[in-house]
């Protein structure tokens, strides 16, 4: 069973952390914009909710994030949140 509240909380925190990274590394903006493009799908669940679509999106985000260097302060937490979202959707 998908814990939608946990997915939503983790996704919003992930957005917040990636946004804070932009202050130190502007190249992260493209990842932030990519994450932001699906924000509604992770924050407003309805009867058309499809965990497989969101799972594939997070899988892609995880691969895309490998192209960026995050600060020591946020790196582990960003990776942990992506994995948590993936596990909750899977």
Jmol script that loads the backbone (N, CA, C; Angstrom):
load data "model"
ATOM      1  N   UNK A   1       0.835  -1.182   0.000  1.00  0.00           N
ATOM      2  CA  UNK A   1       0.000   0.000   0.000  1.00  0.00           C
ATOM      3  C   UNK A   1       0.881   1.247   0.000  1.00  0.00           C
ATOM      4  N   UNK A   2       0.577   2.168  -0.879  1.00  0.00           N
ATOM      5  CA  UNK A   2       1.353   3.397  -1.012  1.00  0.00           C
ATOM      6  C   UNK A   2       0.962   4.369   0.105  1.00  0.00           C
ATOM      7  N   UNK A   3       1.952   4.872   0.823  1.00  0.00           N
ATOM      8  CA  UNK A   3       1.727   5.881   1.856  1.00  0.00           C
ATOM      9  C   UNK A   3       1.810   7.252   1.176  1.00  0.00           C
ATOM     10  N   UNK A   4       0.655   7.740   0.703  1.00  0.00           N
ATOM     11  CA  UNK A   4       0.624   8.971  -0.090  1.00  0.00           C
ATOM     12  C   UNK A   4       1.084  10.187   0.706  1.00  0.00           C
ATOM     13  N   UNK A   5       0.761  10.228   1.985  1.00  0.00           N
ATOM     14  CA  UNK A   5       1.188  11.366   2.802  1.00  0.00           C
ATOM     15  C   UNK A   5       2.713  11.408   2.899  1.00  0.00           C
ATOM     16  N   UNK A   6       3.331  10.255   3.083  1.00  0.00           N
ATOM     17  CA  UNK A   6       4.796  10.181   3.166  1.00  0.00           C
ATOM     18  C   UNK A   6       5.429  10.565   1.827  1.00  0.00           C
ATOM     19  N   UNK A   7       4.852  10.097   0.727  1.00  0.00           N
ATOM     20  CA  UNK A   7       5.351  10.456  -0.604  1.00  0.00           C
ATOM     21  C   UNK A   7       5.279  11.965  -0.782  1.00  0.00           C
ATOM     22  N   UNK A   8       4.155  12.554  -0.418  1.00  0.00           N
ATOM     23  CA  UNK A   8       3.976  14.000  -0.555  1.00  0.00           C
ATOM     24  C   UNK A   8       4.993  14.764   0.296  1.00  0.00           C
ATOM     25  N   UNK A   9       5.136  14.384   1.553  1.00  0.00           N
ATOM     26  CA  UNK A   9       6.081  15.061   2.450  1.00  0.00           C
ATOM     27  C   UNK A   9       7.509  14.953   1.935  1.00  0.00           C
ATOM     28  N   UNK A  10       7.904  13.754   1.527  1.00  0.00           N
ATOM     29  CA  UNK A  10       9.263  13.551   1.022  1.00  0.00           C
ATOM     30  C   UNK A  10       9.501  14.336  -0.261  1.00  0.00           C
ATOM     31  N   UNK A  11       8.515  14.363  -1.134  1.00  0.00           N
ATOM     32  CA  UNK A  11       8.665  15.083  -2.397  1.00  0.00           C
ATOM     33  C   UNK A  11       8.830  16.582  -2.148  1.00  0.00           C
ATOM     34  N   UNK A  12       8.010  17.135  -1.269  1.00  0.00           N
ATOM     35  CA  UNK A  12       8.107  18.571  -0.979  1.00  0.00           C
ATOM     36  C   UNK A  12       9.439  18.911  -0.318  1.00  0.00           C
ATOM     37  N   UNK A  13       9.922  18.041   0.555  1.00  0.00           N
ATOM     38  CA  UNK A  13      11.227  18.261   1.177  1.00  0.00           C
ATOM     39  C   UNK A  13      12.342  18.140   0.141  1.00  0.00           C
ATOM     40  N   UNK A  14      12.216  17.198  -0.772  1.00  0.00           N
ATOM     41  CA  UNK A  14      13.194  17.057  -1.854  1.00  0.00           C
ATOM     42  C   UNK A  14      13.247  18.331  -2.692  1.00  0.00           C
ATOM     43  N   UNK A  15      12.085  18.857  -3.041  1.00  0.00           N
ATOM     44  CA  UNK A  15      12.042  20.122  -3.789  1.00  0.00           C
ATOM     45  C   UNK A  15      12.751  21.231  -3.023  1.00  0.00           C
ATOM     46  N   UNK A  16      12.482  21.311  -1.735  1.00  0.00           N
ATOM     47  CA  UNK A  16      13.070  22.348  -0.895  1.00  0.00           C
ATOM     48  C   UNK A  16      14.598  22.220  -0.844  1.00  0.00           C
ATOM     49  N   UNK A  17      15.087  21.014  -0.685  1.00  0.00           N
ATOM     50  CA  UNK A  17      16.537  20.802  -0.614  1.00  0.00           C
ATOM     51  C   UNK A  17      17.224  21.108  -1.942  1.00  0.00           C
ATOM     52  N   UNK A  18      16.627  20.673  -3.038  1.00  0.00           N
ATOM     53  CA  UNK A  18      17.222  20.952  -4.350  1.00  0.00           C
ATOM     54  C   UNK A  18      17.189  22.451  -4.619  1.00  0.00           C
ATOM     55  N   UNK A  19      16.122  23.110  -4.200  1.00  0.00           N
ATOM     56  CA  UNK A  19      16.054  24.562  -4.373  1.00  0.00           C
ATOM     57  C   UNK A  19      17.153  25.251  -3.559  1.00  0.00           C
ATOM     58  N   UNK A  20      17.409  24.785  -2.354  1.00  0.00           N
ATOM     59  CA  UNK A  20      18.476  25.385  -1.544  1.00  0.00           C
ATOM     60  C   UNK A  20      19.845  25.151  -2.173  1.00  0.00           C
ATOM     61  N   UNK A  21      20.003  24.051  -2.887  1.00  0.00           N
ATOM     62  CA  UNK A  21      21.255  23.766  -3.591  1.00  0.00           C
ATOM     63  C   UNK A  21      21.516  24.785  -4.700  1.00  0.00           C
ATOM     64  N   UNK A  22      20.462  25.337  -5.274  1.00  0.00           N
ATOM     65  CA  UNK A  22      20.623  26.294  -6.379  1.00  0.00           C
ATOM     66  C   UNK A  22      21.385  27.534  -5.935  1.00  0.00           C
ATOM     67  N   UNK A  23      21.329  27.878  -4.656  1.00  0.00           N
ATOM     68  CA  UNK A  23      22.070  29.031  -4.150  1.00  0.00           C
ATOM     69  C   UNK A  23      23.575  28.798  -4.235  1.00  0.00           C
ATOM     70  N   UNK A  24      23.982  27.528  -4.166  1.00  0.00           N
ATOM     71  CA  UNK A  24      25.404  27.186  -4.206  1.00  0.00           C
ATOM     72  C   UNK A  24      25.856  26.697  -5.578  1.00  0.00           C
ATOM     73  N   UNK A  25      24.902  26.192  -6.355  1.00  0.00           N
ATOM     74  CA  UNK A  25      25.235  25.586  -7.638  1.00  0.00           C
ATOM     75  C   UNK A  25      24.067  25.802  -8.602  1.00  0.00           C
ATOM     76  N   UNK A  26      24.189  26.799  -9.453  1.00  0.00           N
ATOM     77  CA  UNK A  26      23.074  27.157 -10.336  1.00  0.00           C
ATOM     78  C   UNK A  26      22.756  26.086 -11.367  1.00  0.00           C
ATOM     79  N   UNK A  27      23.681  25.179 -11.638  1.00  0.00           N
ATOM     80  CA  UNK A  27      23.395  24.125 -12.618  1.00  0.00           C
ATOM     81  C   UNK A  27      22.296  23.178 -12.125  1.00  0.00           C
ATOM     82  N   UNK A  28      22.056  23.158 -10.835  1.00  0.00           N
ATOM     83  CA  UNK A  28      21.026  22.300 -10.246  1.00  0.00           C
ATOM     84  C   UNK A  28      19.623  22.797 -10.615  1.00  0.00           C
ATOM     85  N   UNK A  29      19.537  24.001 -11.138  1.00  0.00           N
ATOM     86  CA  UNK A  29      18.231  24.566 -11.492  1.00  0.00           C
ATOM     87  C   UNK A  29      17.476  23.686 -12.482  1.00  0.00           C
ATOM     88  N   UNK A  30      18.171  23.071 -13.408  1.00  0.00           N
ATOM     89  CA  UNK A  30      17.483  22.216 -14.379  1.00  0.00           C
ATOM     90  C   UNK A  30      16.852  20.998 -13.692  1.00  0.00           C
ATOM     91  N   UNK A  31      17.515  20.447 -12.690  1.00  0.00           N
ATOM     92  CA  UNK A  31      16.932  19.343 -11.926  1.00  0.00           C
ATOM     93  C   UNK A  31      15.723  19.839 -11.139  1.00  0.00           C
ATOM     94  N   UNK A  32      15.852  20.996 -10.528  1.00  0.00           N
ATOM     95  CA  UNK A  32      14.732  21.571  -9.779  1.00  0.00           C
ATOM     96  C   UNK A  32      13.526  21.777 -10.695  1.00  0.00           C
ATOM     97  N   UNK A  33      13.754  22.341 -11.866  1.00  0.00           N
ATOM     98  CA  UNK A  33      12.652  22.574 -12.805  1.00  0.00           C
ATOM     99  C   UNK A  33      12.009  21.262 -13.242  1.00  0.00           C
ATOM    100  N   UNK A  34      12.819  20.246 -13.428  1.00  0.00           N
ATOM    101  CA  UNK A  34      12.291  18.934 -13.802  1.00  0.00           C
ATOM    102  C   UNK A  34      11.422  18.370 -12.675  1.00  0.00           C
ATOM    103  N   UNK A  35      11.907  18.455 -11.452  1.00  0.00           N
ATOM    104  CA  UNK A  35      11.121  18.005 -10.300  1.00  0.00           C
ATOM    105  C   UNK A  35       9.829  18.809 -10.171  1.00  0.00           C
ATOM    106  N   UNK A  36       9.947  20.102 -10.333  1.00  0.00           N
ATOM    107  CA  UNK A  36       8.798  21.008 -10.178  1.00  0.00           C
ATOM    108  C   UNK A  36       7.722  20.723 -11.223  1.00  0.00           C
ATOM    109  N   UNK A  37       8.125  20.226 -12.386  1.00  0.00           N
ATOM    110  CA  UNK A  37       7.167  19.982 -13.470  1.00  0.00           C
ATOM    111  C   UNK A  37       6.115  18.937 -13.098  1.00  0.00           C
ATOM    112  N   UNK A  38       6.404  18.098 -12.140  1.00  0.00           N
ATOM    113  CA  UNK A  38       5.456  17.051 -11.723  1.00  0.00           C
ATOM    114  C   UNK A  38       4.937  17.265 -10.304  1.00  0.00           C
ATOM    115  N   UNK A  39       5.156  18.443  -9.760  1.00  0.00           N
ATOM    116  CA  UNK A  39       4.781  18.691  -8.367  1.00  0.00           C
ATOM    117  C   UNK A  39       3.317  18.346  -8.093  1.00  0.00           C
ATOM    118  N   UNK A  40       2.431  18.745  -8.960  1.00  0.00           N
ATOM    119  CA  UNK A  40       1.010  18.476  -8.763  1.00  0.00           C
ATOM    120  C   UNK A  40       0.685  17.000  -8.677  1.00  0.00           C
ATOM    121  N   UNK A  41       1.432  16.188  -9.393  1.00  0.00           N
ATOM    122  CA  UNK A  41       1.209  14.738  -9.372  1.00  0.00           C
ATOM    123  C   UNK A  41       1.613  14.119  -8.033  1.00  0.00           C
ATOM    124  N   UNK A  42       2.504  14.796  -7.311  1.00  0.00           N
ATOM    125  CA  UNK A  42       2.976  14.279  -6.032  1.00  0.00           C
ATOM    126  C   UNK A  42       2.288  14.932  -4.836  1.00  0.00           C
ATOM    127  N   UNK A  43       1.502  15.969  -5.082  1.00  0.00           N
ATOM    128  CA  UNK A  43       0.867  16.677  -3.972  1.00  0.00           C
ATOM    129  C   UNK A  43      -0.656  16.628  -4.012  1.00  0.00           C
ATOM    130  N   UNK A  44      -1.234  16.297  -5.146  1.00  0.00           N
ATOM    131  CA  UNK A  44      -2.694  16.230  -5.278  1.00  0.00           C
ATOM    132  C   UNK A  44      -3.069  14.901  -5.915  1.00  0.00           C
ATOM    133  N   UNK A  45      -3.317  13.927  -5.082  1.00  0.00           N
ATOM    134  CA  UNK A  45      -3.654  12.594  -5.563  1.00  0.00           C
ATOM    135  C   UNK A  45      -5.161  12.503  -5.755  1.00  0.00           C
ATOM    136  N   UNK A  46      -5.585  11.887  -6.838  1.00  0.00           N
ATOM    137  CA  UNK A  46      -7.011  11.697  -7.093  1.00  0.00           C
ATOM    138  C   UNK A  46      -7.256  10.270  -7.571  1.00  0.00           C
ATOM    139  N   UNK A  47      -8.448  10.008  -8.056  1.00  0.00           N
ATOM    140  CA  UNK A  47      -8.791   8.653  -8.498  1.00  0.00           C
ATOM    141  C   UNK A  47      -7.970   8.213  -9.710  1.00  0.00           C
ATOM    142  N   UNK A  48      -7.342   9.143 -10.412  1.00  0.00           N
ATOM    143  CA  UNK A  48      -6.506   8.804 -11.565  1.00  0.00           C
ATOM    144  C   UNK A  48      -5.045   8.571 -11.173  1.00  0.00           C
ATOM    145  N   UNK A  49      -4.778   8.532  -9.878  1.00  0.00           N
ATOM    146  CA  UNK A  49      -3.426   8.324  -9.371  1.00  0.00           C
ATOM    147  C   UNK A  49      -2.833   7.043  -9.947  1.00  0.00           C
ATOM    148  N   UNK A  50      -1.620   7.164 -10.486  1.00  0.00           N
ATOM    149  CA  UNK A  50      -0.937   6.012 -11.069  1.00  0.00           C
ATOM    150  C   UNK A  50       0.473   5.948 -10.488  1.00  0.00           C
ATOM    151  N   UNK A  51       0.666   5.055  -9.540  1.00  0.00           N
ATOM    152  CA  UNK A  51       1.968   4.970  -8.880  1.00  0.00           C
ATOM    153  C   UNK A  51       3.073   4.552  -9.843  1.00  0.00           C
ATOM    154  N   UNK A  52       2.739   3.790 -10.872  1.00  0.00           N
ATOM    155  CA  UNK A  52       3.763   3.348 -11.827  1.00  0.00           C
ATOM    156  C   UNK A  52       4.348   4.525 -12.603  1.00  0.00           C
ATOM    157  N   UNK A  53       3.511   5.489 -12.974  1.00  0.00           N
ATOM    158  CA  UNK A  53       4.006   6.680 -13.669  1.00  0.00           C
ATOM    159  C   UNK A  53       4.934   7.489 -12.771  1.00  0.00           C
ATOM    160  N   UNK A  54       4.529   7.669 -11.515  1.00  0.00           N
ATOM    161  CA  UNK A  54       5.356   8.426 -10.578  1.00  0.00           C
ATOM    162  C   UNK A  54       6.638   7.673 -10.242  1.00  0.00           C
ATOM    163  N   UNK A  55       6.536   6.374 -10.161  1.00  0.00           N
ATOM    164  CA  UNK A  55       7.711   5.540  -9.908  1.00  0.00           C
ATOM    165  C   UNK A  55       8.731   5.704 -11.039  1.00  0.00           C
ATOM    166  N   UNK A  56       8.268   5.688 -12.261  1.00  0.00           N
ATOM    167  CA  UNK A  56       9.161   5.873 -13.411  1.00  0.00           C
ATOM    168  C   UNK A  56       9.772   7.271 -13.407  1.00  0.00           C
ATOM    169  N   UNK A  57       8.980   8.274 -13.034  1.00  0.00           N
ATOM    170  CA  UNK A  57       9.495   9.642 -12.956  1.00  0.00           C
ATOM    171  C   UNK A  57      10.616   9.732 -11.919  1.00  0.00           C
ATOM    172  N   UNK A  58      10.403   9.168 -10.732  1.00  0.00           N
ATOM    173  CA  UNK A  58      11.427   9.216  -9.683  1.00  0.00           C
ATOM    174  C   UNK A  58      12.662   8.429 -10.096  1.00  0.00           C
ATOM    175  N   UNK A  59      12.481   7.337 -10.789  1.00  0.00           N
ATOM    176  CA  UNK A  59      13.620   6.569 -11.302  1.00  0.00           C
ATOM    177  C   UNK A  59      14.452   7.456 -12.241  1.00  0.00           C
ATOM    178  N   UNK A  60      13.777   8.195 -13.101  1.00  0.00           N
ATOM    179  CA  UNK A  60      14.456   9.101 -14.028  1.00  0.00           C
ATOM    180  C   UNK A  60      15.139  10.235 -13.272  1.00  0.00           C
ATOM    181  N   UNK A  61      14.467  10.792 -12.276  1.00  0.00           N
ATOM    182  CA  UNK A  61      15.051  11.859 -11.458  1.00  0.00           C
ATOM    183  C   UNK A  61      16.320  11.355 -10.782  1.00  0.00           C
ATOM    184  N   UNK A  62      16.277  10.162 -10.268  1.00  0.00           N
ATOM    185  CA  UNK A  62      17.435   9.583  -9.592  1.00  0.00           C
ATOM    186  C   UNK A  62      18.628   9.477 -10.542  1.00  0.00           C
ATOM    187  N   UNK A  63      18.373   9.015 -11.755  1.00  0.00           N
ATOM    188  CA  UNK A  63      19.463   8.928 -12.747  1.00  0.00           C
ATOM    189  C   UNK A  63      19.953  10.320 -13.140  1.00  0.00           C
ATOM    190  N   UNK A  64      19.021  11.242 -13.337  1.00  0.00           N
ATOM    191  CA  UNK A  64      19.370  12.608 -13.721  1.00  0.00           C
ATOM    192  C   UNK A  64      20.190  13.276 -12.613  1.00  0.00           C
ATOM    193  N   UNK A  65      19.842  13.023 -11.377  1.00  0.00           N
ATOM    194  CA  UNK A  65      20.547  13.629 -10.245  1.00  0.00           C
ATOM    195  C   UNK A  65      22.009  13.196 -10.179  1.00  0.00           C
ATOM    196  N   UNK A  66      22.323  12.048 -10.761  1.00  0.00           N
ATOM    197  CA  UNK A  66      23.714  11.584 -10.781  1.00  0.00           C
ATOM    198  C   UNK A  66      24.628  12.523 -11.558  1.00  0.00           C
ATOM    199  N   UNK A  67      24.055  13.380 -12.380  1.00  0.00           N
ATOM    200  CA  UNK A  67      24.842  14.326 -13.168  1.00  0.00           C
ATOM    201  C   UNK A  67      25.274  15.544 -12.358  1.00  0.00           C
ATOM    202  N   UNK A  68      24.784  15.677 -11.137  1.00  0.00           N
ATOM    203  CA  UNK A  68      25.035  16.870 -10.337  1.00  0.00           C
ATOM    204  C   UNK A  68      25.840  16.535  -9.093  1.00  0.00           C
ATOM    205  N   UNK A  69      26.613  17.514  -8.663  1.00  0.00           N
ATOM    206  CA  UNK A  69      27.325  17.412  -7.394  1.00  0.00           C
ATOM    207  C   UNK A  69      26.574  18.264  -6.387  1.00  0.00           C
ATOM    208  N   UNK A  70      26.077  17.626  -5.349  1.00  0.00           N
ATOM    209  CA  UNK A  70      25.369  18.340  -4.302  1.00  0.00           C
ATOM    210  C   UNK A  70      26.329  18.607  -3.151  1.00  0.00           C
ATOM    211  N   UNK A  71      25.996  19.600  -2.349  1.00  0.00           N
ATOM    212  CA  UNK A  71      26.833  19.927  -1.197  1.00  0.00           C
ATOM    213  C   UNK A  71      26.841  18.767  -0.210  1.00  0.00           C
ATOM    214  N   UNK A  72      27.903  18.699   0.574  1.00  0.00           N
ATOM    215  CA  UNK A  72      27.992  17.668   1.612  1.00  0.00           C
ATOM    216  C   UNK A  72      26.816  17.780   2.577  1.00  0.00           C
ATOM    217  N   UNK A  73      26.365  19.002   2.770  1.00  0.00           N
ATOM    218  CA  UNK A  73      25.261  19.270   3.691  1.00  0.00           C
ATOM    219  C   UNK A  73      23.962  18.599   3.242  1.00  0.00           C
ATOM    220  N   UNK A  74      23.699  18.564   1.930  1.00  0.00           N
ATOM    221  CA  UNK A  74      22.411  18.079   1.425  1.00  0.00           C
ATOM    222  C   UNK A  74      22.467  16.774   0.639  1.00  0.00           C
ATOM    223  N   UNK A  75      23.624  16.360   0.209  1.00  0.00           N
ATOM    224  CA  UNK A  75      23.728  15.208  -0.688  1.00  0.00           C
ATOM    225  C   UNK A  75      23.046  13.953  -0.141  1.00  0.00           C
ATOM    226  N   UNK A  76      23.412  13.565   1.066  1.00  0.00           N
ATOM    227  CA  UNK A  76      22.856  12.329   1.637  1.00  0.00           C
ATOM    228  C   UNK A  76      21.347  12.418   1.796  1.00  0.00           C
ATOM    229  N   UNK A  77      20.860  13.567   2.232  1.00  0.00           N
ATOM    230  CA  UNK A  77      19.421  13.733   2.437  1.00  0.00           C
ATOM    231  C   UNK A  77      18.665  13.708   1.112  1.00  0.00           C
ATOM    232  N   UNK A  78      19.215  14.329   0.077  1.00  0.00           N
ATOM    233  CA  UNK A  78      18.579  14.313  -1.248  1.00  0.00           C
ATOM    234  C   UNK A  78      18.481  12.878  -1.749  1.00  0.00           C
ATOM    235  N   UNK A  79      19.557  12.138  -1.662  1.00  0.00           N
ATOM    236  CA  UNK A  79      19.565  10.735  -2.112  1.00  0.00           C
ATOM    237  C   UNK A  79      18.585   9.888  -1.289  1.00  0.00           C
ATOM    238  N   UNK A  80      18.579  10.116   0.016  1.00  0.00           N
ATOM    239  CA  UNK A  80      17.687   9.366   0.899  1.00  0.00           C
ATOM    240  C   UNK A  80      16.219   9.629   0.548  1.00  0.00           C
ATOM    241  N   UNK A  81      15.877  10.882   0.277  1.00  0.00           N
ATOM    242  CA  UNK A  81      14.495  11.221  -0.064  1.00  0.00           C
ATOM    243  C   UNK A  81      14.077  10.588  -1.383  1.00  0.00           C
ATOM    244  N   UNK A  82      14.949  10.629  -2.379  1.00  0.00           N
ATOM    245  CA  UNK A  82      14.616  10.000  -3.660  1.00  0.00           C
ATOM    246  C   UNK A  82      14.368   8.504  -3.466  1.00  0.00           C
ATOM    247  N   UNK A  83      15.217   7.865  -2.674  1.00  0.00           N
ATOM    248  CA  UNK A  83      15.051   6.430  -2.414  1.00  0.00           C
ATOM    249  C   UNK A  83      13.781   6.143  -1.620  1.00  0.00           C
ATOM    250  N   UNK A  84      13.473   6.997  -0.661  1.00  0.00           N
ATOM    251  CA  UNK A  84      12.265   6.817   0.142  1.00  0.00           C
ATOM    252  C   UNK A  84      11.010   6.934  -0.720  1.00  0.00           C
ATOM    253  N   UNK A  85      10.981   7.927  -1.591  1.00  0.00           N
ATOM    254  CA  UNK A  85       9.832   8.096  -2.493  1.00  0.00           C
ATOM    255  C   UNK A  85       9.703   6.872  -3.384  1.00  0.00           C
ATOM    256  N   UNK A  86      10.815   6.440  -3.933  1.00  0.00           N
ATOM    257  CA  UNK A  86      10.813   5.266  -4.811  1.00  0.00           C
ATOM    258  C   UNK A  86      10.278   4.030  -4.077  1.00  0.00           C
ATOM    259  N   UNK A  87      10.778   3.802  -2.877  1.00  0.00           N
ATOM    260  CA  UNK A  87      10.346   2.636  -2.101  1.00  0.00           C
ATOM    261  C   UNK A  87       8.867   2.714  -1.742  1.00  0.00           C
ATOM    262  N   UNK A  88       8.391   3.908  -1.391  1.00  0.00           N
ATOM    263  CA  UNK A  88       6.980   4.063  -1.036  1.00  0.00           C
ATOM    264  C   UNK A  88       6.058   3.863  -2.231  1.00  0.00           C
ATOM    265  N   UNK A  89       6.522   4.226  -3.412  1.00  0.00           N
ATOM    266  CA  UNK A  89       5.696   4.058  -4.613  1.00  0.00           C
ATOM    267  C   UNK A  89       5.752   2.636  -5.153  1.00  0.00           C
ATOM    268  N   UNK A  90       6.858   1.949  -4.861  1.00  0.00           N
ATOM    269  CA  UNK A  90       7.056   0.602  -5.389  1.00  0.00           C
ATOM    270  C   UNK A  90       6.324  -0.398  -4.591  1.00  0.00           C
TER     271      UNK A  90
END
end "model"
wireframe off; spacefill off
backbone 0.3
color backbone group
